[in-house]
Each structure stands twice: as structure tokens, then as C-alpha cells.
Amino acid sequence: MTNTIRMLSTLGLMGAMRSLSFAFEAASGIHVDAGFAPTLALLKRLRGGEAADLVILTREGLDEMIGEGRVIAEGAADLARSFVGIAVRAGQPHPDIATEAALRGALLAARSVAYSRLGASGVYFAQLIVRMGIADEINAKATIVEQGFTAERLVSGEADLAVQQISELKQVEGIEVVGPIPLDLQTPAVFSAGRMANANNAVAADRLLRYLASPEVVPVLRQSGLEP
């Protein structure tokens, strides 16, 4: 179908892309066939030959795809920044996570902390607890999520705290975001979009890319927990 774009996007933009795709389809008549997964999983699928017209990955992931000649450098755009945050089940007390010492105490006090194995947030968090000297204690009781949303483990009662990009935490009903991990302890993930070199529908993909990089999408990005 010439009026369909295949888009593969990192999970961090799932909430925003659902409403942005709908708005784009209404304005352009072009259908967006979207798939969502962590960046590392998407890189593996793209290297395995999966077809797409447009991809949204972490900036590092997109740069790798550009370097391998899979994504066109021209027109590639940084869309949003995302911070890693902590959530609790709705109605539960919000722990103090404002400083490194407070965060350490909150993590150690939790019965279990849910974090992801494949996502950028999980890689970062695994390194953070090593740096804080509490990796053994946290991992002994951690709920490791292979793929998907860590906050679902709050709703199921498996974990007391969930760690993920704030935009991903916000995808789950029945939870409350406590806030970001102290900003001096993290570097925000940058999510970026680019057109695939072998896109079947390059013209439409470029049109979607221009729309996603435009100022009119900023309120939707902010609402989903991202910083433009």
C-alpha cells in the first residue's frame, strides 16, 4: 500500500506516537503502521533485515544505523529528551528520591525494584547501582523485566518501585510517578528519528519526519513525559 508508512519506534515514544500518528493520518491520509520495542531490540531486528520506512531510536542507536548506511543522515532529527524516573503503585507513599542519599535509602528499603534489561533506562540503572555501591543488595531482590513496561510490576504487586523513562512509566494505569532520579546522577536519553535508506515509501516517510520535528508536536511530547 503506497499510502502506508512502516515505523519502528523505541518504547519511550509510544504514548506520544499513538496520538501523533493519529493526527498525522487525519491530516495527510497516510496510514502509520507502528511497532514499538526497546532500542536494543529494534537494532537487532533492523540488522536482521526487518523492513521499515522510518525509525525512532536513541541518538546513539540512530547514529549506529547511520554509520552502517541503514539510515539516511540527511533529515535525521532529535525529537525529545527523556529522564529516568521512579514510580509507585497508585495510593502508595512517595519515597524521598531528591538526593543521592535519599534515593539510596528508598531503593534499599523497597521489597523489590523493577527495572528493564533491554531498555536504555535499565542499562543506566544497572550502572547507577554499581556506582552507588548497592548493586548486590538491589539485584538480590530485583524484578527484572525482559521487555515492556516495568510499572506493570507495581500493579501486579511484584515490586514496590519501578524504574524506567518517565514517558514509559506514564503508559501504565494505576501507578504514580514519584519523579526523576536526581538530574545530577543522569544524562537524559535523546530520542531521534531518521528515514531508512531502503524505505519503500520515502516521500511519505520524509513528510512524517518533518511533522515529528515540527513545533506543533511539542505539547503532545510534554504531556507524555518527554522534554522537546
N, C-alpha and C positions, 0 to 999 in steps of 0.2 A: 504494500500500500504506500503510494508516494506521499500521502498526507499523514504519515505516522513517523514519529521520531523514537528511536530506542535510546533511552537514557539510563545509565547506571550511576547511582549516587551513593556516597557514604551515608551511613545511618544518621550522622549528625544533622543532615539537612532534610531528613524525612518529613518532619512536621511542616516545615516551611514549603517544601517542594510539592506537597499534596495540594495546598491552596494555590501556589503559584502556577502549577501545571494546569489547574482548572481555569484560572484566569487567562492564561496564555491560549488554551484551547478555545475559550469563548471568543477571544479577540481575533485569533488567526485561523480558526478552523483546522488547525494541525493537532492531531492526537499525540499525546506524550505517553509512550509505553515505558513505565518506570520500574526499575528494580533497585532494591536497597540492600546493602551489606557493608560490613566494616571495610575500610580501605585495603587492608592486607588481603582480605578475601577477594576483593574486586581486582587487585593487581594480579593475583594468581589466575583468576578467570580470564582476564584480558590477555595475559601471556599464553594462556591455553587456547587462545583463538576465538573467544566469545565475541560476537559482533555487537557493536554499539555505534551510535552516531555522536553522542555527547556523553562525557563523563564528568562527575564531580568527585574529587578526591582531596585528601590533604595536599597542601602545596608540595610537600616532599614527594608524595606519590605521583602527583601530576608531573613534576619535574623529571622523575624517573621515566614516565611514559613518553615525555617529550624527547628525552635523551635517547630512548630506544626507537624513536621515529614513529611511535604509535599514535601520538597526539600532535596536532599542529601547534607550534609555538605561537603563531600569529593569532591574535584574538583571545588567547587564554586570559582568564580574568580571575582575580581574587574576589570572592563573593562575601565572605564573612569570617569573623574570628569567633572562636568558641572557647569558653573556660570550663575546666573540670570542676564539678560541684559535688555536693553530698546531699542525699535525700533520706527522709524517714517516712514510715507509713503515716498516712493522714491521722491526725489526732495525737500522735506521739510527741513527747517533749523534744524540742530542738536543742541539740547539744551545742555548746560553745565551740566554734571552729575558727575563731577570729585570728588566732595566733598559732604559730607552730606548736608551742607547748600545749595550748588548748586542744588543737587538732590531735596531737599525740594521745592526750588523755581520753578524748572521745573515741578514738579508734581502739585503744586498748580496753576501754570499758564495754565496747559493743560485744554482744554474744557472737555475732558473725558479721563480716563486712563483705558485701557482694561487689565484685569488680570483674571486668571483662578480660578475656585472654587475648583476643584478636584486635580489639579496637585501640586507637591511639591513646585513649584515656587509661586503658588497662596497662599498656606498656609504660606509660608515665607513672601510674600509681605504684606499679611494681618497683620501679626505680626509686620513687619517693620514700617508700617504707624502708628500703635498704639504706638510703641516705639518712633517715631518721633513726636507724638502728633498731627498728621494731618488726623487721620482715618476718622473722621466725614466729613471733607471737601472733601476728596478724594472719599469716598464711596457714598456721596450725588450725585456725577456726574460720578461714575464709570460705565464701561461697563463690567459686569461680564459674563465670558464665562464658560458655564457648562462643556464643553468638547471640545477638539480640539485646534486649533491654535489661540492665541489671536491676532496675527498680521493681520489676515484676517479682523479684525475690523478697521484696518488702511486703507486698500484698499477700504472697503465699505464706509469709511468716518464717521463711528460711533465714532471713538476715535482718539485722537491726538498722544497718546503714548501707546505702548503695552509692557507689562512686561511678560517675560517667560524665560525659559532656552534659552541661545543663540542658542543652536543646534535646538531648536523648532522654534524660530523666523526665522532662516535661511531656514526653509521649505517653506516659503511663498514668492511668486514672488511679485515684486512691492513695496518692503519695503527696508529700510536700517537700519542695526543695528548700533545704536549710540555707544554702548559699554557696558561693565558690570557695574552694580551697584558697587559703591566703595567696593573694596575687604575687607576693614576692617569692612564693615557692613554685610558681608555674609559669610556663610560657604558653600563651594561647595557641591553640591549633588554628591554622588558617585553611579554610576550605576554598578550593579553586576549581574552575570549570574550563574545559577545553574540548574542541572538536576532534574526533578520531580521524586519523589520516585516511582510513579506508571507509569513511562514513558512506552509507547508502543514500542518505538524504542530507547532503552537505548544506544546501541552501537553507533548508528549514532548521537545521541544527545551528547554523550561524545566527539565524533570527532568534531562536530561543536563547542562545548565549548572550546576545545583545540585550535581550529583555532582562535576563537574570543579573546582568551587570549594571542595570539602569537604576536611577534614584527611586523610581516608583515602587520597587520591591522592598525598600528599606523598612517600612513599618511592619511588614509580614515577617521579615528576618528578626526584628527586635521582639516581636510578640512570641516567637518560638524559642526565645532564649539565646539568640545569637547577637553579636555586635557587628554591624556592617563595617 
